[in-house]
């Protein structure tokens, strides 16, 4: 039962609207060789020009490749025992791949120099080493590709890694020099050019182990020592450096006073020189060197970073970025890849020269701007336009107008307007004139 049954209304009270039947669309199949977008644009019309070249119509379709995986044997040229192993291989159309093992190209061997018995007796005798030990060393070097840690583990007698390295490099260098017709032919060889220093290598490893074995308390104590050493070094600045900086500042102030326009009052605010005029003190470098001396062991990269920070302490952030940009333009790394003592010294010297060059550029620009302002000051002012000073400290000074200036009349008129019959008594101080009253 619904609402129509309750009200007694017929169920079909409204004439039903007959829906018009739409004619079914004829489904047209898209021809082959035409994209769906092009076919939708043409509306099913046949193209006037063929969309496929005639040569493509006569061309046979490529055959379908049959790919399988087979368990096949293989050998590697990196092995000398002709060991045959098996692996899964991708086979196309039943033809297995040919050629060497794909990973054999990664087998890189080191060329270990061989010597004869005559060469050993003539050039390689050493009271600390026997011929049998030397032969075993070179055999292990060729077998393990100069992995001296593994060689020291497999060596029959108790020899350190540094001793094995020293013996190998000394023998190789002696053989190269003996076989060369002249010493200049092998001068560029790394084995001859770079000598192996046993004592330096042992000291380096000992120092590195000390640094890596430090505890948190020791690191904290080292930081406190560095801070205290820096404070002591700053308190012991040489008096000559301070006197020279003070003398340079006073000379620069005297030059600015002499160049001032006649008739213009020169105040301390007018004599403002850039910071690069005063020569930088040596306090930062001295404190850095003192802090490094306090450390028993330190990495050279850490010392380089400290020296660079000390050299950049007197420069601003923009100047430091310009120094780094100049280094990049010159093709120099911001941190040396091989931080030896000579390389670090040259790197610091280059940074100092670039910083000096940038400071000289700023000083030249400052002098040129100062000269142009002096040249424009003689004819750039008009009688009725007061001179606006934008230097620090000028706003606090009392402006004293000249008797011939037009501003006197304007000030007197304003004072007359402000004065009334009930004017204040004469014992009060008169109001000072300001630059805004002109």
C-alpha positions as CSV (number, residue, x, y, z in Angstrom):
1,X,0.0,0.0,0.0
2,X,1.3,3.5,-0.9
3,X,0.1,7.1,-0.8
4,X,-2.1,6.7,-3.9
5,X,-4.0,3.8,-2.4
6,X,-4.7,5.8,0.7
7,X,-6.0,8.8,-1.2
8,X,-7.9,6.7,-3.6
9,X,-6.2,7.9,-6.7
10,X,-5.5,5.9,-9.7
11,X,-2.0,4.7,-10.1
12,X,-1.6,6.1,-13.6
13,X,-3.0,9.6,-12.9
14,X,-0.5,11.3,-15.2
15,X,0.0,10.4,-18.8
16,X,3.3,8.8,-19.2
17,X,5.7,10.5,-21.5
18,X,6.7,8.2,-24.3
19,X,10.4,8.2,-24.8
20,X,11.6,8.7,-28.3
21,X,13.7,5.8,-29.4
22,X,17.1,6.7,-30.8
23,X,18.4,5.0,-33.8
24,X,21.3,2.7,-33.0
25,X,24.6,4.0,-34.0
26,X,26.5,2.0,-36.6
27,X,29.7,0.8,-35.0
28,X,32.6,1.5,-37.2
29,X,35.8,-0.3,-36.7
30,X,39.0,1.9,-36.7
31,X,41.2,0.9,-39.6
32,X,44.7,-0.4,-38.9
33,X,47.6,2.1,-39.4
34,X,45.7,5.2,-38.1
35,X,45.9,6.5,-34.6
36,X,42.8,6.9,-32.5
37,X,43.2,10.7,-32.3
38,X,43.5,11.1,-36.0
39,X,40.5,8.8,-36.6
40,X,38.4,10.8,-34.2
41,X,39.3,14.1,-36.0
42,X,38.5,12.8,-39.4
43,X,35.1,11.5,-38.3
44,X,35.6,8.1,-40.0
45,X,36.3,9.6,-43.4
46,X,39.0,7.9,-45.4
47,X,42.3,9.9,-45.7
48,X,43.1,11.5,-49.0
49,X,46.7,10.5,-48.7
50,X,48.0,7.2,-47.4
51,X,49.4,7.4,-43.9
52,X,51.8,4.5,-44.4
53,X,54.6,4.4,-47.0
54,X,54.3,1.9,-49.7
55,X,57.7,0.4,-48.7
56,X,56.3,-0.3,-45.3
57,X,53.3,-2.2,-46.8
58,X,55.6,-4.6,-48.7
59,X,58.0,-5.1,-45.8
60,X,57.6,-8.3,-43.9
61,X,57.0,-8.0,-40.2
62,X,59.9,-8.9,-38.0
63,X,59.9,-12.5,-36.8
64,X,59.0,-13.0,-33.2
65,X,62.1,-13.8,-31.1
66,X,62.0,-16.9,-29.0
67,X,63.8,-16.3,-25.7
68,X,64.7,-19.0,-23.4
69,X,67.0,-19.5,-20.3
70,X,69.4,-22.3,-20.3
71,X,71.9,-23.8,-17.8
72,X,75.2,-23.6,-19.8
73,X,78.9,-23.9,-18.8
74,X,81.4,-21.1,-19.1
75,X,85.1,-20.3,-18.5
76,X,86.7,-17.0,-17.5
77,X,89.9,-15.6,-18.9
78,X,90.7,-14.2,-15.5
79,X,91.5,-17.7,-14.2
80,X,94.5,-19.6,-15.3
81,X,93.3,-23.1,-14.3
82,X,90.5,-23.2,-17.0
83,X,87.9,-23.9,-14.3
84,X,84.5,-24.6,-15.9
85,X,81.4,-23.5,-14.1
86,X,77.7,-23.2,-15.0
87,X,75.2,-20.4,-14.9
88,X,71.9,-19.4,-16.4
89,X,72.2,-17.8,-19.9
90,X,69.6,-15.9,-21.9
91,X,69.3,-17.7,-25.3
92,X,67.6,-16.0,-28.3
93,X,66.2,-18.2,-31.0
94,X,68.2,-21.2,-29.8
95,X,71.6,-19.5,-30.3
96,X,73.7,-19.3,-27.1
97,X,75.9,-16.2,-26.6
98,X,79.6,-16.5,-27.4
99,X,82.6,-14.6,-26.0
100,X,84.5,-14.2,-22.8
101,X,82.8,-14.1,-19.4
102,X,81.3,-10.6,-18.9
103,X,82.9,-10.0,-15.5
104,X,86.4,-11.0,-16.6
105,X,87.1,-7.4,-17.6
106,X,87.1,-6.4,-13.9
107,X,90.1,-8.6,-13.1
108,X,92.9,-6.0,-12.8
109,X,96.4,-7.3,-11.9
110,X,99.4,-5.3,-10.6
111,X,102.6,-5.5,-12.6
112,X,105.1,-6.6,-10.0
113,X,108.8,-6.2,-11.1
114,X,110.8,-9.3,-11.4
115,X,114.5,-9.5,-10.7
116,X,117.2,-12.1,-11.5
117,X,119.9,-13.6,-9.2
118,X,122.6,-11.4,-10.7
119,X,120.6,-8.3,-10.1
120,X,119.9,-9.3,-6.6
121,X,123.5,-9.9,-5.8
122,X,124.6,-6.7,-7.5
123,X,121.9,-4.2,-6.4
124,X,119.5,-5.7,-3.8
125,X,121.5,-7.1,-1.0
126,X,120.4,-6.0,2.5
127,X,121.7,-7.3,5.8
128,X,118.2,-7.1,7.3
129,X,116.7,-9.2,4.5
130,X,117.6,-12.6,3.0
131,X,117.0,-13.6,-0.6
132,X,114.4,-16.2,0.4
133,X,112.4,-13.6,2.4
134,X,112.5,-11.2,-0.5
135,X,111.4,-13.8,-3.0
136,X,108.5,-14.8,-0.7
137,X,107.5,-11.1,-0.3
138,X,107.4,-10.5,-4.1
139,X,105.4,-13.8,-4.6
140,X,102.8,-12.7,-2.1
141,X,102.7,-9.2,-3.6
142,X,101.9,-10.6,-7.0
143,X,99.4,-13.1,-5.5
144,X,97.5,-10.6,-3.3
145,X,97.9,-7.4,-5.5
146,X,99.9,-5.4,-3.0
147,X,97.4,-5.8,-0.2
148,X,100.1,-5.5,2.4
149,X,97.8,-6.1,5.4
150,X,97.0,-9.6,3.9
151,X,100.6,-10.1,3.0
152,X,101.7,-9.3,6.5
153,X,99.2,-11.9,7.8
154,X,100.5,-14.6,5.4
155,X,104.2,-13.7,5.7
156,X,106.1,-16.6,7.5
157,X,108.3,-14.4,9.6
158,X,107.2,-11.6,11.9
159,X,107.4,-8.4,9.9
160,X,105.3,-5.3,10.2
161,X,103.4,-3.8,7.3
162,X,105.8,-0.8,7.2
163,X,108.8,-3.1,6.9
164,X,107.2,-5.1,4.1
165,X,106.3,-1.9,2.2
166,X,109.8,-0.4,2.7
167,X,111.5,-3.6,1.3
168,X,109.1,-3.9,-1.7
169,X,109.4,-0.2,-2.8
170,X,113.2,0.0,-2.2
171,X,113.8,-3.2,-4.3
172,X,111.4,-2.0,-7.1
173,X,113.1,1.5,-7.2
174,X,116.6,0.0,-7.3
175,X,115.6,-2.3,-10.2
176,X,114.1,0.5,-12.2
177,X,117.1,2.8,-11.7
178,X,119.5,-0.1,-12.6
179,X,117.7,-1.0,-15.8
180,X,117.2,2.5,-17.1
181,X,119.9,3.9,-19.5
182,X,119.8,7.2,-17.6
183,X,118.4,8.5,-14.4
184,X,116.2,11.0,-16.3
185,X,114.2,8.3,-18.0
186,X,112.7,7.0,-14.7
187,X,112.6,10.3,-12.8
188,X,108.9,10.7,-13.4
189,X,108.1,7.2,-12.2
190,X,106.1,7.3,-8.9
191,X,108.3,4.6,-7.4
192,X,111.4,6.8,-8.0
193,X,109.7,10.2,-7.5
194,X,107.9,9.5,-4.2
195,X,110.1,7.8,-1.6
196,X,108.5,5.7,1.1
197,X,109.4,7.0,4.6
198,X,109.1,4.3,7.2
199,X,109.4,6.6,10.3
200,X,106.9,9.1,9.0
201,X,104.4,6.4,8.2
202,X,104.8,4.9,11.7
203,X,104.4,8.3,13.3
204,X,101.3,9.0,11.3
205,X,99.6,5.8,12.3
206,X,100.6,6.3,15.9
207,X,99.2,9.9,15.9
208,X,96.0,8.8,14.1
209,X,95.4,6.0,16.6
210,X,95.8,8.5,19.5
211,X,93.2,10.8,17.9
212,X,90.8,8.0,17.3
213,X,91.2,6.5,20.8
214,X,90.4,9.7,22.7
215,X,87.4,9.7,25.0
216,X,84.8,12.4,25.4
217,X,86.4,13.7,28.5
218,X,89.8,14.1,26.7
219,X,88.1,15.9,23.8
220,X,86.3,18.2,26.2
221,X,89.6,18.9,28.0
222,X,91.4,19.6,24.7
223,X,88.6,22.1,23.8
224,X,89.1,23.9,27.2
225,X,92.8,24.0,26.6
226,X,92.3,25.5,23.2
227,X,90.0,28.2,24.5
228,X,92.4,29.1,27.3
229,X,95.4,29.2,24.9
230,X,93.5,31.5,22.5
231,X,92.6,33.9,25.4
232,X,96.3,34.0,26.5
233,X,97.5,34.6,23.0
234,X,95.1,37.4,22.5
235,X,96.2,39.0,25.8
236,X,99.8,38.9,24.6
237,X,99.5,40.8,21.4
238,X,102.8,42.4,20.4
239,X,102.7,46.1,21.3
240,X,104.3,47.1,18.0
241,X,101.3,45.8,16.1
242,X,98.9,47.8,18.2
243,X,101.0,51.0,17.8
244,X,101.2,50.5,14.0
245,X,97.5,50.1,13.7
246,X,96.8,53.2,15.8
247,X,99.4,55.2,13.8
248,X,97.8,54.1,10.5
249,X,94.4,55.1,11.7
250,X,95.6,58.5,12.8
251,X,97.4,59.1,9.5
252,X,94.3,58.2,7.6
253,X,92.2,60.6,9.7
254,X,94.8,63.4,9.1
255,X,94.6,62.8,5.3
256,X,90.8,63.0,5.3
257,X,91.0,66.3,7.3
258,X,93.4,67.9,4.9
259,X,91.3,66.9,1.9
260,X,88.1,68.4,3.4
261,X,86.4,71.4,1.7
262,X,87.5,74.8,3.1
263,X,84.9,76.3,5.4
264,X,83.3,73.0,6.2
265,X,83.5,71.8,9.8
266,X,85.2,68.4,10.0
267,X,83.8,66.2,12.8
268,X,84.9,62.7,13.8
269,X,81.8,61.4,12.0
270,X,83.0,62.9,8.7
271,X,86.3,61.0,8.9
272,X,85.0,57.5,8.4
273,X,87.4,55.1,6.8
274,X,86.7,51.6,5.7
275,X,87.9,48.8,7.9
276,X,90.5,47.6,5.3
277,X,92.6,50.7,5.7
278,X,93.7,49.6,9.1
279,X,96.2,46.6,8.8
280,X,94.9,43.5,10.4
281,X,96.5,42.4,13.6
282,X,98.3,39.1,14.0
283,X,96.3,38.1,17.1
284,X,94.2,35.5,15.3
285,X,97.2,33.8,13.6
286,X,99.2,33.8,16.8
287,X,96.3,32.4,18.8
288,X,95.7,29.7,16.2
289,X,99.3,28.7,16.2
290,X,99.4,28.7,20.0
291,X,96.3,26.5,20.2
292,X,97.8,24.0,17.7
293,X,101.0,23.8,19.6
294,X,99.1,23.0,22.7
295,X,97.8,19.9,21.0
296,X,100.1,17.0,20.9
297,X,98.5,15.4,17.9
298,X,96.2,17.0,15.3
299,X,95.2,16.3,11.7
300,X,96.6,18.6,9.0
301,X,93.1,19.2,7.6
302,X,92.0,20.4,11.1
303,X,95.0,22.8,11.2
304,X,94.2,24.1,7.7
305,X,90.6,24.8,8.7
306,X,91.7,26.7,11.8
307,X,94.2,28.8,9.8
308,X,91.6,29.6,7.1
309,X,89.2,30.7,9.8
310,X,91.9,32.9,11.4
311,X,92.7,34.5,8.0
312,X,89.0,35.2,7.4
313,X,88.3,36.5,10.9
314,X,89.0,40.1,9.9
315,X,86.8,39.9,6.7
316,X,83.1,40.0,6.4
317,X,80.7,37.3,5.1
318,X,80.5,38.8,1.6
319,X,84.3,39.1,1.4
320,X,84.7,35.4,2.4
321,X,82.1,34.4,-0.3
322,X,84.0,36.5,-2.9
323,X,87.3,34.8,-1.9
324,X,85.6,31.4,-2.4
325,X,84.1,32.4,-5.7
326,X,87.5,33.6,-6.9
327,X,89.1,30.3,-5.9
328,X,86.4,28.5,-7.9
329,X,87.0,30.8,-10.9
330,X,90.7,29.9,-10.8
331,X,89.9,26.2,-10.7
332,X,91.2,25.7,-7.2
333,X,89.4,23.5,-4.7
334,X,88.2,25.1,-1.5
335,X,89.9,22.3,0.4
336,X,93.1,20.7,-1.0
337,X,92.7,17.1,-2.1
338,X,96.2,16.2,-0.9
339,X,96.7,18.4,2.2
340,X,100.5,18.1,2.5
341,X,102.5,20.7,4.3
342,X,103.6,22.5,1.1
343,X,100.1,22.4,-0.4
344,X,98.5,23.8,2.7
345,X,101.0,26.6,2.9
346,X,100.5,27.6,-0.8
347,X,96.7,27.4,-0.3
348,X,96.8,29.8,2.7
349,X,99.1,32.1,0.8
350,X,96.8,32.2,-2.2
351,X,93.8,33.0,0.1
352,X,95.7,35.8,1.7
353,X,96.7,37.3,-1.6
354,X,93.1,37.1,-2.9
355,X,91.9,38.8,0.3
356,X,94.5,41.5,0.0
357,X,93.5,42.1,-3.7
358,X,89.8,42.4,-2.7
359,X,90.6,44.8,0.1
360,X,92.7,46.9,-2.4
361,X,89.8,47.0,-4.8
362,X,87.5,48.3,-2.0
363,X,90.0,50.9,-1.1
364,X,90.3,52.1,-4.7
365,X,86.5,52.3,-5.0
366,X,86.3,54.2,-1.8
367,X,89.0,56.7,-2.9
368,X,87.3,57.2,-6.3
369,X,83.9,57.9,-4.6
370,X,85.5,60.3,-2.2
371,X,87.3,62.2,-5.0
372,X,84.1,62.4,-7.1
373,X,82.2,63.7,-4.0
374,X,84.8,66.4,-3.5
375,X,84.7,67.4,-7.2
376,X,80.9,67.6,-7.2
377,X,80.7,69.5,-3.9
378,X,82.0,72.8,-5.4
379,X,79.2,73.4,-7.9
380,X,76.5,70.9,-6.9
381,X,74.9,73.3,-4.3
382,X,72.5,76.2,-4.9
383,X,72.2,79.3,-2.6
384,X,68.7,78.4,-1.5
385,X,69.2,74.7,-0.9
386,X,70.7,73.7,2.4
387,X,73.3,71.0,2.4
388,X,71.9,67.7,3.8
389,X,74.5,65.7,5.7
390,X,73.9,61.9,5.9
391,X,76.8,61.1,8.2
392,X,76.4,59.7,11.6
393,X,76.5,62.3,14.3
394,X,75.3,65.3,12.2
395,X,71.8,65.1,13.5
396,X,73.0,65.8,17.1
397,X,74.9,68.9,16.2
398,X,73.3,72.3,16.5
399,X,72.9,74.1,13.2
400,X,74.2,77.7,13.2
401,X,72.9,79.6,10.2
402,X,74.9,82.3,8.4
403,X,73.9,85.9,8.6
404,X,73.5,86.1,4.8
405,X,71.4,83.0,4.5
406,X,67.8,83.2,3.5
407,X,66.8,80.9,6.3
408,X,67.2,83.6,8.9
409,X,64.3,85.6,7.7
410,X,62.1,82.5,7.6
411,X,63.0,81.6,11.2
412,X,62.3,85.2,12.4
413,X,58.9,85.1,10.8
414,X,58.0,81.9,12.5
415,X,59.2,83.3,15.9
416,X,57.1,86.4,15.4
417,X,54.0,84.3,14.7
418,X,54.5,82.2,17.7
419,X,55.0,85.1,20.0
420,X,51.8,86.5,21.5
421,X,50.8,89.2,24.0
422,X,51.1,86.5,26.7
423,X,54.6,85.5,25.7
424,X,56.8,83.5,28.1
425,X,59.2,85.5,30.4
426,X,62.8,86.2,29.3
427,X,64.3,84.0,31.9
428,X,63.4,80.9,29.9
429,X,65.9,79.6,27.4
430,X,65.2,80.3,23.8
431,X,64.3,77.3,21.7
432,X,67.2,75.9,19.6
433,X,66.9,76.0,15.9
434,X,66.7,72.7,14.1
435,X,67.2,71.8,10.5
436,X,63.5,71.1,10.1
437,X,62.7,74.8,10.8
438,X,64.5,75.9,7.6
